[in-house]
Amino acid sequence: MIELNPGDTVVIRAGEDWPEHLFRVDYIFDDCVGGYSLTGPMAGEYGEPDLGLVLRVHASAD
């Protein structure tokens, strides 16, 4: 399992309706993360992608 912290920037796996993109983690829940897309067609949009969609940490908060 990937260790995530608020403020991390992660890579979200491409899905049927969206490309792979960067996402800033603001909240960590039991089964998903909450935050904002940084790149791609959903840039600036709030979302709660499932933890399984997180490929890796792109940049750590610290």
Short mmCIF file of the C-alpha atoms (twelve columns), coordinates in Angstrom:
data_MODEL
# 
_entry.id   MODEL 
# 
loop_
_atom_site.group_PDB 
_atom_site.id 
_atom_site.type_symbol 
_atom_site.label_atom_id 
_atom_site.label_alt_id 
_atom_site.label_comp_id 
_atom_site.label_asym_id 
_atom_site.label_seq_id 
_atom_site.Cartn_x 
_atom_site.Cartn_y 
_atom_site.Cartn_z 
_atom_site.pdbx_PDB_model_num 
ATOM 1  C CA . MET A 1  0.000   0.000  0.000   1 
ATOM 2  C CA . ILE A 2  1.203   3.492  -0.839  1 
ATOM 3  C CA . GLU A 3  1.736   5.805  2.133   1 
ATOM 4  C CA . LEU A 4  -0.195  9.016  1.527   1 
ATOM 5  C CA . ASN A 5  -0.225  12.308 3.394   1 
ATOM 6  C CA . PRO A 6  -2.312  15.458 2.987   1 
ATOM 7  C CA . GLY A 7  -0.531  17.766 0.553   1 
ATOM 8  C CA . ASP A 8  0.993   14.955 -1.524  1 
ATOM 9  C CA . THR A 9  0.661   15.118 -5.297  1 
ATOM 10 C CA . VAL A 10 -0.181  11.708 -6.721  1 
ATOM 11 C CA . VAL A 11 -0.624  10.200 -10.172 1 
ATOM 12 C CA . ILE A 12 -4.163  8.954  -10.815 1 
ATOM 13 C CA . ARG A 13 -4.537  6.008  -13.186 1 
ATOM 14 C CA . ALA A 14 -6.341  6.657  -16.473 1 
ATOM 15 C CA . GLY A 15 -9.936  5.500  -16.584 1 
ATOM 16 C CA . GLU A 16 -12.527 5.080  -19.280 1 
ATOM 17 C CA . ASP A 17 -13.590 8.719  -18.974 1 
ATOM 18 C CA . TRP A 18 -10.346 10.465 -17.952 1 
ATOM 19 C CA . PRO A 19 -6.615  10.393 -18.772 1 
ATOM 20 C CA . GLU A 20 -3.830  9.750  -16.280 1 
ATOM 21 C CA . HIS A 21 -3.387  12.972 -14.311 1 
ATOM 22 C CA . LEU A 22 -1.884  14.624 -11.245 1 
ATOM 23 C CA . PHE A 23 -4.044  15.060 -8.155  1 
ATOM 24 C CA . ARG A 24 -3.384  16.949 -4.896  1 
ATOM 25 C CA . VAL A 25 -4.452  14.984 -1.812  1 
ATOM 26 C CA . ASP A 26 -6.250  17.125 0.785   1 
ATOM 27 C CA . TYR A 27 -8.040  14.362 2.715   1 
ATOM 28 C CA . ILE A 28 -7.461  10.651 3.220   1 
ATOM 29 C CA . PHE A 29 -10.495 8.447  3.836   1 
ATOM 30 C CA . ASP A 30 -10.759 4.675  4.393   1 
ATOM 31 C CA . ASP A 31 -11.338 3.866  0.718   1 
ATOM 32 C CA . CYS A 32 -10.498 7.041  -1.215  1 
ATOM 33 C CA . VAL A 33 -8.691  10.371 -1.175  1 
ATOM 34 C CA . GLY A 34 -10.255 13.806 -1.478  1 
ATOM 35 C CA . GLY A 35 -8.660  16.705 -3.265  1 
ATOM 36 C CA . TYR A 36 -8.230  18.501 -6.562  1 
ATOM 37 C CA . SER A 37 -7.081  17.489 -10.031 1 
ATOM 38 C CA . LEU A 38 -4.031  19.493 -11.052 1 
ATOM 39 C CA . THR A 39 -3.748  18.482 -14.706 1 
ATOM 40 C CA . GLY A 40 -5.917  17.173 -17.509 1 
ATOM 41 C CA . PRO A 41 -9.483  18.036 -18.479 1 
ATOM 42 C CA . MET A 42 -10.628 18.006 -14.839 1 
ATOM 43 C CA . ALA A 43 -7.938  20.418 -13.575 1 
ATOM 44 C CA . GLY A 44 -9.286  22.445 -10.668 1 
ATOM 45 C CA . GLU A 45 -12.154 20.040 -9.989  1 
ATOM 46 C CA . TYR A 46 -12.690 18.408 -6.584  1 
ATOM 47 C CA . GLY A 47 -12.891 14.624 -6.572  1 
ATOM 48 C CA . GLU A 48 -12.658 11.545 -4.376  1 
ATOM 49 C CA . PRO A 49 -10.875 8.837  -6.384  1 
ATOM 50 C CA . ASP A 50 -10.627 5.332  -4.937  1 
ATOM 51 C CA . LEU A 51 -7.276  4.441  -3.393  1 
ATOM 52 C CA . GLY A 52 -6.859  1.784  -6.095  1 
ATOM 53 C CA . LEU A 53 -6.600  4.533  -8.724  1 
ATOM 54 C CA . VAL A 54 -3.477  6.034  -7.107  1 
ATOM 55 C CA . LEU A 55 -0.474  4.798  -9.099  1 
ATOM 56 C CA . ARG A 56 2.295   6.507  -7.133  1 
ATOM 57 C CA . VAL A 57 3.290   9.624  -5.221  1 
ATOM 58 C CA . HIS A 58 4.592   12.224 -7.677  1 
ATOM 59 C CA . ALA A 59 5.688   14.777 -5.045  1 
ATOM 60 C CA . SER A 60 5.624   14.455 -1.278  1 
ATOM 61 C CA . ALA A 61 4.118   17.199 0.889   1 
ATOM 62 C CA . ASP A 62 7.287   17.534 2.948   1 
# 
